[in-house]
């Protein structure tokens, strides 16, 4: 059977991107050198990526990219970089003799399934972790910086970055960006797609540098002694991609209230369509506030924050008893509730932080929300299905899709009562094509079907392995990995990890993260015979 897809062209372009992955790998290598740590994980992985990438590139010296090849190339790129990105984790866990590096506690990343989970979670900006211990006693600063950097590379999109800097991708780049960029579609900001990609990455880089400078300023001013230069850079690298990895075991709870307030607007910015920033910087700032999706995005987060703040302020947001599985202790519950209940600033700060972190799918934690009551947890679970804006680095369903669904339902109700009426669904003043509306319905339906199936399978796997997962915890794990959110509840809570899940469940969730990052349809199209057959 002759295939309709030129897989050699797709693999060749995957090789081009993989080859250049060696460049960002030099950054954690330099970090390791600076701190006097072993560079073996990176010294081995860098030539490996170059050789593997160059080998794939030779499959087709002059690749011709059409829509089919674009879908395949984007899907394979995310799988390949995740596999290669796991190599430094495995080498650190297995390949460094004690004579080269100090003896450290056995790393949980020595398990290939764990290493791949951590790598896929990084590149897809999910932020779910399987690290048994998050500390510099267990892992080198170089490895931890690689973990942070994978999220920054994945945030705006590896393929979008490649279109911006690789001339061979300038032709067909729009198809590649459409296949990869989160959201219903990208807005072409300039006549040349490569310039659009550079504009998006420029804004992304600018926000990252600004956040790192502000966070490090807290250290220099003596406000937050824990926000060292390393931590400032590490958290800037994972805020803007809405990633959520932190080198601190307590996530953002390890830092001052000032640091938490600084991070909140950057998480909000990361969930905004980056094209709006481009318009604002090129002389049209009104367009930001006139944008329907932006107003909806801010309105939803404000409403959820107000509701959650009220729960925390009154004490209704805290559970009355410690769970039987001991996912948090009574002393911690008493400590945090004593600080927050009846206090306006901490109640507002933690509510705003967690709502923004979950809606944008960043996944940071300013507090262990495992200690919250069931209504507060269900509010966060609901927030996992909202997502950021189209053209942002956020995951999940996206605000614009919910907006269109609500508008189309209202349209159907109106036209049912007035059969003669013609009432198009409008977005930003323009009538939406009916095909686009059907596409949004199809995506949302598929998303929810996959979520329910994933919840069922993870629950059954937990029962098979004797885990005591509640239905809420299983639902949160499925929603969190599919929506690229990160933390869930219970053992997979903000101060926990996914380490306790079976290898089969982890491999399944790796697939969920991959599907979620590529927004389902580009992955499911691989399963249709029409895509492959001539």
Secondary structure, DSSP 8 states (H G I E B T S, - for coil): --BSS-HHHHHHHHHHHHHHHHHHHHHHHHHHHHTT---HHHHHHHHHHHHHHHHHHTT-TT----HHHHHHHHHHHHHHHHHHHTHHHHIIIII--TTTS------GGGSHHHHHHHHHHHHTT------S--STTTS-HHHHHHHHHHHHHHHH-HHHHHHHH-GGGSTTHHHHHHHHSSSS-----SSSHHHHHHHHHHHHHHHHHHHHHHHHHHHHTTS-TT--HHHHHHHHHHHTTT----SSTTGGGGS-HHHHHHHHHHHHHHTS-HHHHHHHHTT-THHHHH-HHHHHHHHHHHHHHHHHHHHHHHTTTB-SS--TT-SS-HHHHHHHHHHHTT-HHHHHHHHHHHHHHHHTT----SS-GGGB-HHHHHHHHHHTTT---TTSS--SS-HHHHHHHHHHHHHHHHHHH-TT-----EETTEE--HHHHHHHHHHHHHHHHHHHHHHHHHHHHHHHTT----HHHHHHHHHHHHTT----SGGGSTTS-STTS-HHHHHHHHHHHHHHHTTTHHHHGGG-HHHHB-
